[in-house]
Structures are given as C-alpha cells and as structure tokens.
Amino acid sequence: MKKFDFPLIADSLFYSACAWLVLVGVFRWLQLPAGVCFSAATLLALALALTLFFLLGARHKRRALSKQEQRTREKLMLHLALERDERVRAALLEALLADGREAHCEGDALAVDGMPLIPIFTMQPVSADAVAQLLKTYSAQPFAVACNALTPEAEQLLTSFSRTAMTGTQIYDLFARTGKLPETYICGEIPRKTVRGKLRRTFSKRNAYPFFVSGAALLVMSLFVLFPVYYLISGSVLLATAIFVRAFGYTG
C-alpha cells in the first residue's frame, strides 16, 4: 500500500462523518447533554474510521493493482497498434519462444505450433470484413488472429469457421508472464481525464435537473427527520447549484 492512500482515507472519513451525523441525531433524540452527545459521537465515529481504514485497506490495494494492470495493458495495445509490423511480429515471436512455444516468422504472419498466427493490431476492433479476407487467404488451413479486440460479428465469423483469436488480455498475459513487456511504449502516456474536463461534465446544463431533484428531495425530507439542519443546508446548496448550472453551465 502507498504511504498515503488518499481514496482510502477519503472513504474512511466519509463513512465516519455519516456515522457521526446519525449518532448526533440519535443521542440528541435520547436527550443526552450536548457535551456528552458530541463527545460520544466523535469518539465512536473515529473508532469507526480506524476500523474501516484497516478493513478496506486490502480491497483498495487490490483495486489499485488491478487499475495498474489495466493501464499497462492499454499502453501495450496502443504500442502494438502504432508499432511497425515487422517489430510487432518480432516482439510476439520473442514472447512466444520465451513461453516455450514452437514459433518462427513466416512472411507477414507467425507459425506457432505449426499454425499461422496473423497479427492485426488496429485502433478499432478487427471487423468481420478483415476476418472474411483472411478466410479467403487461408481457406484450406486453420489459423489464429492476434489482435487488440474483435467486433461481435468478427468473433462469430471466426467461431463459425472453427478459427481462434488471441485478443488483448491473452497477449498482455503472454508478455507479462514472459517478462517481455516493452521497456518504452509508443505514446506511453495515455491521455487521462483532466480536472477541467471533469468539471465541464459535472457542470453541464443537462445536470441542472438532477441537482434540482436532489435538492428538493432533501428539503422535503427535512420536514420529517429529527435533525433537519443538515438536510436544509444540503438541499439549499443543491438547489443553488441547480440554478447556477442552468444559468452559467456548459452547453453539451
């Protein structure tokens, strides 16, 4: 786990804050003195935060590892789609040999365990038209396709003719298992969602309605709860946000 796992800390604090609000409402309903009420709620909420921090730690760690693997896989697939064909074949051949497979280059394809393996790494999933062309070329011979992904129609066409495909996840597993992942990637830094882009989506005019409904619901709920001030404040903020977004938000 990283020294500072901010998502884990944020989750723990959020859950403990929710518990604190509920406990304050319950203790006030029991008519406990204000000092006892706030002190007990604070201590219990802190205990809950520490407990959740340790309980959720393993899950956050697994999630972080999974996201890291997904980013590496995406970089590898983009790298193979942008790399020259002969280098792609050489990289695949090296990984297959390291995995103990019998393989060698054979024209524009690879021969793996006596069967052609055709690399087709593209930015979009391989189409049924591309598969149909391969079926014409290798009409009397079984073959496999190595690619990022297949369209549903292409996958169905391959299955109908008893042909197979090695797709992105299998290729990443092969490179990772044999230690043949590239040291440097073409366009290794995949563009990520920026703060500005996230704000633009959040404050789009189309979000004014959800803000309004949420704020109105909170204000209505404040009429029936024991401790309504939180609902009043939150509902008012959401309604003000709905008005602001509707008036000054981004279009589209």
C-alpha positions, -999 to +999 in steps of 0.1 A: +000+000+000+012+035-007+023+057+022-007+079+017-037+062+002-060+092-003-090+073-017-089+050+013-086+079+037-114+098+020-137+067+021-130+062+058-136+099+067-168+099+046-183+069+063-173+081+097-188+116+090-221+100+080-220+079+112-212+110+133-243+128+119-265+098+126-251+093+162-256+130+170-292+128+159-298+097+179-280+110+211-299+143+209-332+124+205-322+105+237-319+139+253-283+134+264-263+166+274-248+184+245-212+177+256-218+140+261-236+138+228-209+154+207-180+137+226-195+102+223-205+107+187-169+119+179-152+090+197-174+064+180-170+080+146-132+080+150-133+043+161-153+035+130-129+054+108-099+035+121-117+002+118-128+009+082-093+021+073-078-013+081-108-033+068-109-015+035-071-014+030-068-048+013-096-040-011-081-007-021-048-024-026-063-050-049-082-023-068-050-002-073-031-033-086-060-040-110-060-005-123-023-005-128-025-037-148-053-023-169-032+009-177-003-013-187-025-034-209-039-003-226-004+010-232+007-023-247-023-025-270-017+011-282+020+004-286+013-027-308-012-008-329+013+020-336+045-001-340+058-013-374+045-047-385+079-063-385+087-052-350+053-064-338+060-098-353+095-099-337+081-090-303+054-116-305+079-142-316+102-134-287+074-137-262+061-170-277+096-185-276+101-174-240+068-191-232+081-224-246+061-224-278+075-236-311+073-205-333+090-187-362+083-159-387+066-169-419+061-139-442+036-115-428+025-140-401+040-162-375+039-200-374+031-211-339+030-249-332+025-254-370-004-230-374-003-194-388-008-166-363-017-134-381-011-102-361-037-074-368-033-047-342-056-017-350-071+011-331-106-002-336-117-038-331-110-061-360-140-062-383-158-091-399-146-079-433-110-083-422-117-118-409-135-127-442-104-116-462-082-139-440-107-168-445-102-163-483-064-163-480-062-192-456-093-211-469-079-246-466-057-240-435-066-233-398-052-201-385-054-178-355-056-140-352-036-119-328-054-085-322-065-060-297-102-069-299-128-083-323-162-070-332-190-093-322-196-101-359-159-109-365-158-131-334-189-150-346-174-154-380-142-169-366-162-193-344-184-204-374-152-215-393-135-230-362-108-204-362-094-188-330-081-155-318-056-142-293-070-110-280-057-082-258-060-098-224-043-130-236-015-111-253-009-089-222-008-121-201+018-136-225+041-105-225+037-101-187+043-138-179+074-140-200+088-106-189+087-093-225+067-061-219+084-032-238+108-010-218+094+020-235+060+024-252+049+044-282+027+071-268+032+056-234+014+084-216-022+078-225-043+110-222-062+110-189-093+128-179-083+163-168-098+183-139-112+208-163-129+181-184-144+166-152-157+200-141-171+206-176-191+173-174-202+180-138-215+215-145-231+208-178-265+224-182-281+189-185-271+182-149-293+211-136-323+187-134-306+161-112-292+188-089-327+203-086-344+170-079-318+160-052-320+194-035-358+194-035-359+158-021-335+168+007-357+199+016-388+177+017-370+152+039-360+179+064-397+181+073-397+146+087-363+139+103-352+145+138-322+167+129-333+187+099-305+213+097-282+191+076-310+185+051-318+221+049-283+232+043-275+204+017-308+209-001-303+246-003-268+242-017-280+217-043-309+240-054-285+269-056-261+248-077-290+238-100-298+274-106-261+283-112-256+254-136-288+262-155-277+298-159-240+296-164-232+259-170-216+244-201-237+235-231-235+199-242 
